[in-house]
Amino acid sequence: MHAASCAILALLVAAAPAVAAPSSADFFVSPDGRDTWSGRLPTVDRARGDGPFASVARALRAVRERRQQQPDRLGAIAVVLRGGTYELDEPIVLTPDDSGTAASPTLLAAYPGERPVLSGGTRITGWTVGASRRWGAVLPAVRRGDWSFAQLWVNGTRRYRPRLPKHGYFTVARGLPAEPGGGFAGFAYDGTDIRSDWHDLNEVEILGFQIWTMARFRVAAVDQAARTVRFQGKTANSEFYSAIPAGNRYIVENVREALSEPGEWYLDRPAGRLTYQPAAGEDPRRTEVVAPRLEHLLAFRGDVAGRRWVSHVVLRGLTFAHTNWTTPPGGHAFPQAEADLGAAVRAVGARHCRLEGCTITHTGGWALDLGEGCKRVVVDGCTLTDLGAGGIKVGTTGYAQDEEAVAGEITVSDCVIAHGGRLHPAGIGVWIGHSPHNVIANNEIADFYYTGISVGWSWGYGPSHAHHNTLEYNHIHDIGQRVLSDMGGTYTLGVAPGSVQRGNVIHDINSFGYGGWGIYFDEGTTGMLAEGNLVYRTKSAGFHQHYGRENVARNNVFAFGHEAEVMRTRAEEHLSFTFERNIVYWREGPLLGSNWSGHNYRFDRNLYWNASGAPVTFAGLTLEEWRAKGQDLHSVIADPRFVAPGRGDFGLRAGSPASQIGFVAIDASRAGPRGALRKPPVKPTPGYPQPPPPPPSDIADGFEETPVGARPRGATVHEEGPPAIVRVTDEQAAAGEHSLKFVDTPGQQHNYNPHIYYGVRFPSCVLVSTFALRVAPGTTVFHEWRDSGSPYHVGPSIRVEPDGSLLASGRRLMALPHQTWVRFEVTCGVGSRANGRWDLVVRLPGRTPPLRFPGLPCNPSFRDLEWFGFSADADAAGLFYLDDLRLAPRG
């Protein structure tokens, strides 16, 4: 592309770390191989390969040769690229032989005022236009099996393969049991959501949304009669977070029959034919269409074991674009953050290197990976956008004993990192694994579907290298976007002494289900300071600590949390955190959410204000009761007098009572890139849609339409194998001919198996559930409602003991007759209608009126129903039947 204007200048200059003027170049290399040298250097071997990669490689080879020939005379070295697009045949590799020195770094740079693009893609030409106005191109390399791709860029804009449904998501009808050895390899679907007669079925992909991840699998088989799909591969393990159960969302991608919308495209691999549905105004003669070939574009390849580093190399003003990623035959399902995926620019053993003013865009995976052995690397003023996964990875997932193998002392500053997760929504803006002493400062991190910045890779209190990390003055926003759950603007794990989050502005954090937090201290976060941050408009809360030790949240503003303002999940014996000199401002929900049992937390000198006018309470306690626990002894309840909080201006007006708690004003203007990159990024086409508010997921099943011996439709079933199973039967029925039979047996790994549950969601309403039970003597039955919390909060809860005793929320109500159909009615509010109480009605045969038990207590934090289940809950033989199951809003 623009081959005539794409020249490379290799500047071998005396001793100056800055770029020399182009007029002092010693030789020129153009992509077509026409090399010109100036008089001071000898003529070089003109043997060359084809394509621009040969030119870049040749320039680097000349640099290495000159270093060997004249080590004493050679000063700073610059390889300068003229503007234009260089379609690389293979990645550029920098080795220790390319290293410079502190006084004379090796420089790969753009010609001043020009924009060279190092592309891993190929421009598609030779289009034909069919009668349907679709464009077609035959690609011989694809037909030979030498090339495949799952991304396409048209005039610089990412285009997507045809998906179903066209808008929103499908919903899993029923999960399938885990595979032998672990993992899940399929599910059941509704209706004709998936078809067995689609073209090239094994190239169709299932995008299965889990909790904080999304799995990608190619289809292995579709059983249209049973309405099941099987994958070519399986998920990472059999844990709940790897499952794709009933109620979870999924998308079907790469369906030729779904090619209909402008901008969609389809690659028929066996035929080697690319079909494109053009958007309005696109002309095949003038439209640039690029498909990716290379998975990465440039590598710093040091030798960690041999202690040979790629050092003192500077990349300046270069653009890296168009990297490939295709779903492997066994699919892709990583447990968290897509930390296993590769990057466009990757480094091992890089020391004292810099990326300045570079752009990395249009990627299939991450933009930049600073891995094993990288130290004292600076990424400054760079733009990373349109990313298949995340922005920057620092460090590794493994805990290295060799200190030289530990990446650290990395600085990422004044960058725009945006529009990520376009293929892999769990990608993160900046991810730090086992890596210490990093500074992530003054960046804008926006438009991701999982987390903005993640630090740590150690769950609990085990060894961790992720200490003394600084996250400061970053502007983090539009994170989550209701696509994934259990995420935050910042997210931390493990022991992290000396780490600080300071001066960040974090807002608009929205998860799909639970866990859209601003600052999220997850498992084992220890020794972290969060100070001077502004956090607002978060789905779950501005601040949340799952569990951890001796953290501090000080002098922050937390505002406009939806579910709560401050959350804590696990009570521990040590001090969890100190919360002091913060301003907390809200209009809905409680101040404190989740679990506030115990007393190992410290609140004091905070300013609280509920702008709705409702009283301020503390986990159900008045201020006086809360202070009796030793909390908030010097705190104030008053309007902080923000300038315009509804417009995101949390400056303090004169006379603010914040001075009473010693609050230091936060200057939000300091957050984000300084200088030229301060302009917010323009948001491109989303990778994944925000789901609409879920419709009420009513349940109405008498099991009459399910065949005898089958599992119930719409429910997730957990069994450990015969004879302990859950199956539809015609042995008993409260009405009709079928019911659901639960058989329990001793010796199972989990007492609560077998069990079933329905994944449900409802808006604020009062729900009514009715069902019938027939229980054999000696059987334990358990029925419960749970919310989406982590850990969950329990709403209505019913238990039948082996002697027939009926317990509700732990309270014994009565004795039930065995071998008799008994009908139950449970009523409870959810959302704004939840009040910590529920009602139970029991109807016995031949007895009127029914027995009523109003106002039974449940967890006051129970608000949203997500899990509705029944269990044979004992390590003993048991048998019961369930029938006429209903769940719906009242009225």
SELUMZA-107751 format. One record per residue (C-alpha): residue in three letters; y, z negated, x. Coordinates in steps of 0.02 Angstrom, whole numbers, plus 32768, in hexadecimal, padded with zeros to 4 digits. Layout:
<pts>
ALAYZX
...
</pts>
This chain:
<pts>
MET800080008000
HIS80A880368049
ALA8046805C80E8
ALA80D580B6813C
SER8146801F8133
CYS80C27F9F8168
ALA80DB7F868222
ILE80AB7EF2828E
LEU81167EBD831E
ALA80C77E5383A6
LEU81537DFD8402
LEU81277DB384AA
VAL81C57D5884DC
ALA81F37CE6856B
ALA81FE7C328531
ALA82487C178486
PRO81EE7BC583F4
ALA825A7C248377
VAL82397CD7833E
ALA82847D5683B5
ALA82EE7DE58374
PRO82827E7A833E
SER82E27EEB83B8
SER82937E8C8449
ALA81E47EB78413
ASP816C7EE9849B
PHE80FA7F4E842A
PHE80EA7F8A8377
VAL80497FA08313
SER80477FF9826C
PRO7FB77FF481EE
ASP7F8F80AA820C
GLY7F6A808382C2
ARG800280D48313
ASP80288057839F
THR80C9805D8402
TRP80E97FF2849B
SER81887FD384F9
GLY81977FEE85B3
ARG81787F3E85F5
LEU80C27F3485BF
PRO80347FA985EC
THR7FE9801F856E
VAL7F597FD08510
ASP7EB3801484D7
ARG7ED98078843A
ALA7E27806983F9
ARG7E33801F834D
GLY7DDE800A82A6
ASP7E2380468201
GLY7E987FE8818F
PRO7F207F6681A6
PHE7EA77EDD81D7
ALA7E847F3D8277
SER7F3F7F3C829C
VAL7F4F7E808283
ALA7EB17E5F82E6
ARG7EE97ED58370
ALA7F8F7E7C8380
LEU7F377DD4838C
ARG7EBD7E1A840C
ALA7F4E7E598475
VAL7F9D7DAC846D
ARG7EFC7D5D84AC
GLU7EEB7DDC8538
ARG7F9E7DC18573
ARG7F827D058573
GLN7EEC7D1D85E6
GLN7F447D9A8659
GLN7FEB7D40866B
PRO7FD57C898637
ASP806A7C50869E
ARG80E57CD68666
LEU80C17CD985AC
GLY81337C74853B
ALA813B7C70847E
ILE80D57CF48426
ALA81017D428380
VAL80A17DBE8315
VAL811F7DFC8298
LEU80EA7E5B81FC
ARG81587EDB81A8
GLY81687ED980EC
GLY80E17F25807F
THR80307F018048
TYR7FA37EF480C6
GLU7EF97F088074
LEU7E8C7EA280EA
ASP7DDD7EDE810F
GLU7DA97E308142
PRO7DFE7D87815C
ILE7E727D6A81EF
VAL7E287CE58261
LEU7E8E7C7782D6
THR7E2A7C21835E
PRO7E577BA583E6
ASP7E7F7C3D8453
ASP7F117C6383DF
SER7F607BB983FA
GLY80107BA58439
THR80667B0B847E
ALA80E87A93843A
ALA816F7AF1849B
SER81257B9E847B
PRO80C77BA683D5
THR806B7C41839E
LEU80C67C8E830B
LEU80887D008281
ALA81217D2A821C
ALA81747DA181A3
TYR81F77E1981E8
PRO829F7DCC81B8
GLY82CF7DFB8107
GLU82277E5080E1
ARG818E7E1A8080
PRO80E47E4180CB
VAL80517E1F8056
LEU7FA57DFF80A0
SER7F357E308011
GLY7E7D7E147FF7
GLY7E7D7E937F6A
THR7E767F4D7F4E
ARG7EE87FB57EE1
ILE7E86800D7E59
THR7EB380C57E44
GLY7E64815F7DFA
TRP7E7681267D47
THR7E4281927CB5
VAL7E8381747C06
GLY7E0881807B76
ALA7E1F81A97ABF
SER7E3480EF7A9A
ARG7EC380EC7B1B
ARG7E5D80787B88
TRP7E6380987C42
GLY7DC480B17CA4
ALA7D9D80B67D5E
VAL7CF680CB7DB7
LEU7CDE80597E4E
PRO7C4B80937EBA
ALA7C447FF07F1E
VAL7C2A7F907E7C
ARG7BA380077E43
ARG7B4A7FF37EEB
GLY7B4D7F367ED6
ASP7BC27F1F7F6C
TRP7C557EDB7F09
SER7C787E767E6E
PHE7D117E1D7E2D
ALA7D457DAF7D9C
GLN7E037DBC7DAF
LEU7E807E487D9E
TRP7F3C7E4D7DB9
VAL7FA77ECF7D62
ASN80597EDF7DA4
GLY80467E347DF1
THR80087DDF7D52
ARG7F5A7D957D41
ARG7EF47DE77CB8
TYR7E597D9D7C69
ARG7DAF7DDE7C38
PRO7D8A7DE57B7C
ARG7D667D3B7B32
LEU7D257CF47A91
PRO7D6A7CAA7A29
LYS7E0B7D0D7A38
HIS7E707C707A1C
GLY7E3F7BBD7A40
TYR7D8D7B867A5E
PHE7CDF7B847A15
THR7C8B7ADC79FB
VAL7BDB7AAE7A33
ALA7B6D7A92799B
ARG7AE97A2B79F4
GLY7AC479F97AA6
LEU7A1A7A1C7AF3
PRO79B3799D7B55
ALA79CD798E7C10
GLU796279F97C80
PRO78D379B37CE9
GLY792479737D87
GLY79CC795F7D31
GLY7A5979CB7CF1
PHE7A777A2A7C51
ALA7A527AE37C3D
GLY7A8A7B147B8F
PHE7ABA7AE07AE0
ALA7AAE7B137A2B
TYR7B3B7B7379D8
ASP7B747B977927
GLY7B627C3878C7
THR7B797CD47930
ASP7BEC7C8979B3
ILE7B747CCC7A37
ARG7B0B7D6A7A22
SER7A6F7DA57A79
ASP7A9C7E5E7A66
TRP7B3A7E5B7AD0
HIS7B457EDD7B5A
ASP7B057EA07C03
LEU7AE47DF27BBC
ASN7ABD7DA47C65
GLU7B6F7DCA7C9F
VAL7BBA7D6C7C0B
GLU7BFB7CC27C41
ILE7C047C1B7BE5
LEU7C997BAD7C0E
GLY7C5E7B017BD7
PHE7CE27A787BD0
GLN7CA079CC7BFD
ILE7D1B793A7C11
TRP7D8179507CB0
THR7D2879EE7CE7
MET7CF37A997CA7
ALA7C4E7AEA7CD6
ARG7C367BA77CE8
PHE7B8D7BF77CCD
ARG7B487CA37CB3
VAL7AD97CB87C1A
ALA7A1E7CBA7C3A
ALA79E27CCE7B87
VAL7A1A7CC07AD3
ASP79A37C8D7A47
GLN79FE7CCD79AF
ALA797F7C837936
ALA798F7BD47980
ARG7A477BF079A9
THR7A367BB47A5C
VAL7A797BF87B00
ARG7A2A7BD67BA9
PHE7A877BDF7C4F
GLN7A597C2B7CF6
GLY7A637B817D47
LYS7A8D7AD17D0E
THR7B177A517D19
ALA7B2B79DB7DAD
ASN7AC5794B7D66
SER7A9078F47CC5
GLU7B22787A7CBE
PHE7B8E787B7C23
TYR7C1D78D17C7D
SER7BAE79667CA8
ALA7B6A797E7BF9
ILE7BA37A027B7C
PRO7B7979A67ADA
ALA7B9D79C57A24
GLY7C5879D17A02
ASN7C897A0A7AB1
ARG7CED7AAA7AC3
TYR7CB57B4A7B14
ILE7CF17BFD7B30
VAL7C887C997B44
GLU7CCF7D0F7BC8
ASN7CAC7DBF7C03
VAL7C6F7E037B5C
ARG7C847EC07B58
GLU7C7F7EC37A9A
ALA7D167E4E7A98
LEU7D857EC47AFD
SER7E157EE07A84
GLU7EB77E8A7ABA
PRO7F3C7ED97B29
GLY7F247EA17BDC
GLU7E697E807BCE
TRP7DED7ED67C40
TYR7D327EE67C59
LEU7CCC7F107CF3
ASP7C247F617CCD
ARG7BCC7F387D71
PRO7B2F7FA37D5D
ALA7B9A803B7D32
GLY7C23800E7DAE
ARG7CA680307D29
LEU7D467FCD7D0E
THR7D957FD97C61
TYR7E457F9B7C40
GLN7E9E7F877B99
PRO7F537FA97BCA
ALA7FE77F457B8D
ALA807B7F9A7B3D
GLY80DE80067BB7
GLU805A800A7C40
ASP803A80B57C8D
PRO7FA480D27D01
ARG8010813C7D74
ARG808E80B27D94
THR802E80107D75
GLU7FEE7FAB7E08
VAL7F3F7F687DE4
VAL7EEF7EFC7E6B
ALA7E3E7EB77E70
PRO7E0C7E367EF4
ARG7D877E4E7F7C
LEU7D9A7DC37FFD
GLU7D7D7D0B7FD5
HIS7DF47CD1805C
LEU7E7B7D2680C3
LEU7EA07CBE815D
ALA7E3F7C3681B8
PHE7E6E7BBB823F
ARG7DC57BAA8292
GLY7DC57B18830B
ASP7D2C7AC68357
VAL7D2A7A0F8322
ALA7C8979E1837E
GLY7CC77A37841D
ARG7D7679ED840A
ARG7DC57A998414
TRP7E577AA6839B
VAL7EC07B328355
SER7F677AE68382
HIS80217B0C8378
VAL80127BA48307
VAL809B7BCA8288
LEU80897C3881ED
ARG81357C6581AA
GLY816D7CCB8114
LEU80C47D1B80F3
THR80777D3A8048
PHE7FBB7D278030
ALA7F7A7D717F8E
HIS7EE17DAA7F2C
THR7E467D457F56
ASN7DA07D5A7F00
TRP7D2B7CE07EAA
THR7C967D0C7E3E
THR7C1E7C997DE5
PRO7B837C7E7E50
PRO7AD97CA57E05
GLY7ABA7BEC7DE6
GLY7B667BCF7D9C
HIS7BEB7B557DD4
ALA7BF97AA07D9B
PHE7C497A257E14
PRO7C5E796E7DDD
GLN7D19795E7DFE
ALA7DB579BB7E35
GLU7D5B7A5B7E6C
ALA7D617A147F1C
ASP7CD07A817F54
LEU7D297B277F3C
GLY7D737B8E7FC9
ALA7E277BC07FEB
ALA7E8D7C5A8017
VAL7EC87C0980B9
ARG7E517B8B8106
ALA7E557B2381A2
VAL7DDA7ABE8209
GLY7E167A6C82A9
ALA7ECC7AA08297
ARG7F477A3382F6
HIS80067A3682F9
CYS800B7AD3828D
ARG808B7B028209
LEU80997B6E816D
GLU81517B8F814A
GLY81957BEF80B5
CYS80EE7C408090
THR80AC7C747FE7
ILE7FF67C697FB0
THR7FD67CB67F07
HIS7F567D0D7E98
THR7EC07CAA7ED5
GLY7E0F7C947E97
GLY7E007BE57EE0
TRP7E7B7B727F3A
ALA7F147BAD7F96
LEU7F057B458036
ASP7E797AD8807D
LEU7EA37A66810F
GLY7DF57A278135
GLU7D9279D381BE
GLY7DF279A48259
CYS7E9D79E0821E
LYS7F2A796F8258
ARG7FE77975825D
VAL7FF47A1481F6
VAL80957A368196
VAL80A17A9E80F6
ASP815A7AB480D2
GLY81BB7B198053
CYS81247B7A8016
THR80FF7BC17F6A
LEU804E7BB57F26
THR80397C037E7A
ASP7FBC7C597E08
LEU7F297BF97E4F
GLY7E757C0A7E19
ALA7E567B527E42
GLY7ED27ADD7E98
GLY7F5F7AE27F15
ILE7F3E7A827FB5
LYS7EA37A237FEE
VAL7EB679A38079
GLY7E1E795580C9
THR7D6879548094
THR7CF779078012
GLY7C8978BA8098
TYR7CB2781A80F6
ALA7CB2784981AE
GLN7C8677CB8236
ASP7CD4783C82BA
GLU7D8F781682B9
GLU7DB778C28301
ALA7D627912826A
VAL7DD278B481EF
ALA7E62791F81B1
GLY7F0878C581A5
GLU7FC178B981CA
ILE7FE17952815D
THR808E79708113
VAL80A679D88075
SER815F79E2804B
ASP81DA7A467FE3
CYS81547AB67F98
VAL813A7AFD7EEB
ILE80847AEA7EB8
ALA806D7B2B7E09
HIS80047B8A7D8A
GLY7F5A7B4F7DC5
GLY7EAD7B447D7D
ARG7EAF7BF77D3C
LEU7DF37C0A7D5B
HIS7DC47B547D7D
PRO7E2F7AE07D12
ALA7DFD7A427D72
GLY7E5E7A7F7E0B
ILE7EE97A0B7E47
GLY7F977A287E8D
VAL7F7879C47F2C
TRP7ECF79747F4E
ILE7EB678F67FDB
GLY7E0378C17FFE
HIS7DD178508090
SER7E75786680EB
PRO7EFE77EB8124
HIS7FB577ED8155
ASN7FE8788280EC
VAL8094789E80A0
ILE80A479037FFF
ALA815F790B7FDF
ASN81E179697F78
ASN816B79E57F29
GLU816A7A2D7E7A
ILE80B97A257E34
ALA80AA7A6F7D87
ASP803B7AC87D0A
PHE7F8F7A867D36
TYR7F047A577CBD
TYR7EC479BD7D16
THR7F2879537D93
GLY7FC7796D7DF8
ILE7F9D790C7E97
SER7EF578B97EBA
VAL7ED678417F4A
GLY7E2F77F87F7F
TRP7D7678217F71
SER7D2477767F6B
TRP7CF277277EC5
GLY7D01766A7ED4
TYR7D2376007F6C
GLY7CBC765C7FF0
PRO7CFE76A88092
SER7D8B7725807C
HIS7DF9778780F3
ALA7E7B77A38069
HIS7EF6772080A2
HIS7FAF771F80D3
ASN7FD677B78069
THR808577D28025
LEU80AE78317F85
GLU816978357F70
TYR81F178907F11
ASN817C790E7EC2
HIS81A2795B7E18
ILE80FB79607DBC
HIS80F979A37D0C
ASP80997A057C88
ILE7FF279C17CC2
GLY7F5479C27C59
GLN7F9D7A277BC9
ARG7F1479E47B56
VAL7E8B7A457BAF
LEU7E2E79BC7C11
SER7E2478FE7C05
ASP7E2878647C76
MET7EB5789F7CE7
GLY7F6378747D1F
GLY800378AE7D6E
THR7FC4784F7E07
TYR7F1078157E17
THR7ECA77A17E9C
LEU7E20775F7ED0
GLY7DE176DB7F47
VAL7E2876677FCA
ALA7ED476A77FFE
PRO7F3876268062
GLY7FE5765D8095
SER7FED76E4800F
VAL808876FC7FA4
GLN80C377647F12
ARG818177647F16
GLY820C77BF7EBB
ASN819C78397E5D
VAL81D078817DB5
ILE813678977D49
HIS813B78D57C96
ASP80E079357C0E
ILE802F78FE7C39
ASN7FBB792D7BA9
SER7EFE791F7BA9
PHE7E86796B7B2C
GLY7E3078C77B02
TYR7E4878217B57
GLY7EA578047BF8
GLY7F4A785F7C07
TRP7FA277E47C7A
GLY803B77F17CEA
ILE800377837D7B
TYR7F4777677D76
PHE7EF476E87DEA
ASP7E3D77127DD2
GLU7DA076C17E16
GLY7DC076487EA3
THR7E7576797EC8
THR7EAF75EF7F3D
GLY7F5075CB7F99
MET7FB876527F42
LEU8072763E7F21
ALA80C576A17E95
GLU818176897EA5
GLY821C76DF7E62
ASN81BF77617DFA
LEU81F977A97D54
VAL816777CA7CDE
TYR817D78077C2C
ARG812A78667B9E
THR8074783E7BC4
LYS7FE8784D7B46
SER7F9077AB7B70
ALA8005773D7BD8
GLY808177467C65
PHE801976D07CD1
HIS7F5E76AF7CCF
GLN7EEB76517D41
HIS7E3176677D20
TYR7E0375E77DA2
GLY7E4275BB7E4E
ARG7E8A75347EBA
GLU7F3774F47EE6
ASN7F9B758C7EB6
VAL805575837E8D
ALA80BC75E17E0B
ARG817375B57E2C
ASN821D75F67DF7
ASN81DA76887D91
VAL820C76CF7CE8
PHE817C76ED7C70
ALA81B2773E7BCD
PHE816D77947B34
GLY80B377777B4A
HIS805877B17AAF
GLU7FC2773B7AA5
ALA800D76AD7B0A
GLU808576917B9B
VAL8019762D7C14
MET7F5A762C7C16
ARG7ED575CC7C74
THR7E1B75EA7C5C
ARG7DB175707CC0
ALA7DC974B67CD9
GLU7D97747A7D87
GLU7D9573D47DE3
HIS7E1C74047E5F
LEU7ED374307E3E
SER7ED574DE7DF2
PHE7F8D75087E04
THR803D74C77DFD
PHE80B675167D80
GLU816A74E47DA4
ARG821E751D7D90
ASN81EB75B27D24
ILE824275F77C8B
VAL81CC76247BFD
TYR821476857B69
TRP81B276C97AD5
ARG81B376F87A1D
GLU80FB76FD79EB
GLY805B76A27A0F
PRO804975F87A62
LEU809675C27B06
LEU7FED75917B51
GLY7F5175F87B2E
SER7E9875EA7B56
ASN7E5175497BA2
TRP7EBC74B07BC7
SER7E33742D7BCF
GLY7E3A73AF7C5D
HIS7ED973867CBA
ASN7ECF73DB7D64
TYR7F6E74427D55
ARG802374117D70
PHE80B574497D02
ASP8165740D7D23
ARG821C74407D26
ASN820174D97CB9
LEU827375227C33
TYR821D75567B90
TRP826475B27AFC
ASN821075FC7A62
ALA828E767D7A25
SER82397686797A
GLY827A75D97953
ALA81CC758E7944
PRO81AC74E57995
VAL817474E67A4A
THR80C874987A5B
PHE805174877AED
ALA7F9B74B57AC5
GLY7FB374647A1B
LEU801373CD7A5F
THR80C7739C7A45
LEU8135738B7ADF
GLU812172CE7AD5
GLU806472DB7ACC
TRP806473587B5A
ARG80CF72E57BC5
ALA805772577BA1
LYS7FDA72BF7C05
GLY805472BF7C97
GLN809173717C7B
ASP814373BA7C75
LEU819673107C8B
HIS823A73627CC1
SER823074067C60
VAL82AD74467BE1
ILE829C749D7B39
ALA833775097B25
ASP837375BC7B18
PRO838775FD7BCB
ARG841476727B94
PHE83D077147BD9
VAL844877A87BD7
ALA83DE78207B6F
PRO832477F47B76
GLY82F778757AF2
ARG833478FC7B69
GLY82E178B17C02
ASP837F785F7C47
PHE835277AC7C75
GLY83F177847CD1
LEU843676D77CA5
ARG84D976C27C48
ALA8555763E7C7A
GLY852475927C41
SER846975B37C45
PRO840175137C41
ALA8396755F7CCA
SER840174FF7D46
GLN83B6745E7D02
ILE830B748A7D4A
GLY834E74CB7DF0
PHE832775807DC4
VAL836576027E42
ALA839E76A37DEE
ILE832E773B7E07
ASP838177DE7E3C
ALA831078607DE8
SER837178EF7E39
ARG831F78C77EE0
ALA827478FE7EA0
GLY823879AF7EBC
PRO82577A327F42
ARG82F97A307FA1
GLY83567AD17FBF
ALA83207B817F92
LEU82817B527F33
ARG82D57ADD7EB9
LYS82D17B5E7E2D
PRO82417B337DB6
PRO81AE7BAD7DB9
VAL81997C2A7D2D
LYS80FB7C077CCB
PRO80817C9A7CC2
THR7FF97CB97C43
PRO7F957C177C28
GLY7EE47C137C66
TYR7EA57BAA7BD6
PRO7EF27B8C7B2C
GLN7F2C7AE77AEC
PRO7EB57ABE7A5E
PRO7F037AAA79B3
PRO7EFB79FF7963
PRO7E4279EB7939
PRO7E1679FD7882
PRO7DC179697831
SER7D0D796C786F
ASP7CB9793277D0
ILE7BFF790C77D1
ALA7B9679327738
ASP7ADB793C7758
GLY7A46791176EC
PHE79D9796C776D
GLU799679DD76E3
GLU79C27A7E773F
THR79777A4777E4
PRO78BF7A6F77FE
VAL784379E07808
GLY782879B278BF
ALA78D379F078F7
ARG7964798A793C
PRO79FA797078CC
ARG7A7D79F978D3
GLY7B2979CB7915
ALA7AED792B796A
THR7ACB79067A21
VAL7A1B78BE7A2F
HIS79E278507AC0
GLU792778367AD2
GLU78B878057B63
GLY7822785F7B1C
PRO779978467A9C
PRO777377DD7A41
ALA7826779A7A44
ILE787F782A79ED
VAL78FB78577964
ARG78C078E178EF
VAL78D8791F783E
THR784578EF77D0
ASP78057901771E
GLU77A978597723
GLN783977FD76CC
ALA78DD782B7678
ALA796577CB7620
ALA798E786C75C3
GLY7943791975CE
GLU78AB7931763E
HIS78E6791576F1
SER792C78867759
LEU794578627813
LYS78BB77FB7864
PHE78D9778978FB
VAL783F774E795B
ASP785576C679DF
THR77D9768E7A62
PRO77D8760F7AF1
GLY77E6763E7BA8
GLN787876B77BA1
GLN78FA76B97C2A
HIS798576937BAE
ASN796E76207B19
TYR79EB76857AB4
ASN797D771F7AB3
PRO7959777E7A4C
HIS7A0877927A05
ILE7A79781779BC
TYR7B33782979AE
TYR7BB078A17964
GLY7C4D78D179C3
VAL7CD678C97941
ARG7D9378CC7939
PHE7E0878A778A9
PRO7EC478997894
SER7F0F77F67858
CYS7EB477CA77B8
VAL7E3D774F7766
LEU7D8977847782
VAL7CF677607712
SER7C42776C774D
THR7BAB775E76DC
PHE7AF37763770B
ALA7A49772076D9
LEU79CF76C17749
ARG791776987732
VAL78DF761E77BA
ALA782E75E977E8
PRO780A75327816
GLY782A750678CC
THR78A8759478E5
THR79567586792F
VAL79D9760078EC
PHE7A8676157935
HIS7B1A767878EE
GLU7BC6767E793E
TRP7C6E76D77941
ARG7CC176EE79EB
ASP7D6577367A27
SER7D8C77A47ABD
GLY7DC077177B32
SER7D7276F97BDB
PRO7D2276807BBD
TYR7D1E76A47B04
HIS7D5C762E7A7D
VAL7CE7760579ED
GLY7D1676187937
PRO7C9A75F478AC
SER7BF375B778EE
ILE7B537593788D
ARG7AAE754E78CC
VAL7A0A752F7873
GLU799C74AF78CE
PRO78DD74B378CE
ASP78D8742C7847
GLY794A749377D6
SER79EA743377FB
LEU7A85749F77E3
LEU7B0E747F7863
ALA7BBC74CC7859
SER7C2F74BD78F0
GLY7BBB7433792E
ARG7BC273CF788B
ARG7B2473B47823
LEU7B4273EC7771
MET7A9A73ED7719
ALA79E1741A7721
LEU79AB74CB76F7
PRO790674F576A5
HIS788D75587711
GLN784075FE76DE
THR78CB7616765C
TRP795976937656
VAL79FD76357668
ARG7AA4768F765A
PHE7B3C766476C4
GLU7BF4768F76B5
VAL7C6976737749
THR7D2676867739
CYS7D9D768077CF
GLY7E4576C877FF
VAL7E6377327899
GLY7F03776778F0
SER7F9B771878A2
ARG7F2A76D57816
ALA7EC3766A788E
ASN7EE275B0787D
GLY7E50755A78D3
ARG7DF37541782F
TRP7D6E759C77CA
ASP7D1175887726
LEU7C57758D7702
VAL7BFD75A7765C
VAL7B3F7592764F
ARG7AE075D675B9
LEU7A317592759D
PRO79BA75E67521
GLY79B975947478
ARG7A4D752474A0
THR7AFC75317458
PRO7B86751B7484
PRO7B7B754C753C
LEU7B9A74CD75C5
ARG7C4974DE7610
PHE7C83749F76B9
PRO7D3C74C876CE
GLY7DA974AF7767
LEU7D2274A877EC
PRO7D7074A2789B
CYS7D6075287922
ASN7DB7754579C7
PRO7E72754B79A2
SER7E8375D87A21
PHE7E0B764779C0
ARG7E7676D77981
ASP7E1F77807989
LEU7D6A77A07959
GLU7D10781079D4
TRP7C5C77CF79D9
PHE7BFB77AC7938
GLY7B47777C795C
PHE7AA1772E792B
SER7A2176DF79A0
ALA7974769079A1
ASP79B176077A15
ALA791E759F7A54
ASP7895759A7AD6
ALA781275937A4D
ALA77B975FE79CE
GLY7825762B793A
LEU783F76A778AE
PHE78CF76CF7839
TYR790F776077D1
LEU79C2779D77B6
ASP79F978087723
ASP7A8F784576BE
LEU7B0878367750
ARG7BC078537727
LEU7C6278397786
ALA7D0A78767745
PRO7DBC783E7723
ARG7DD077D77685
GLY7E0A783875EE
</pts>
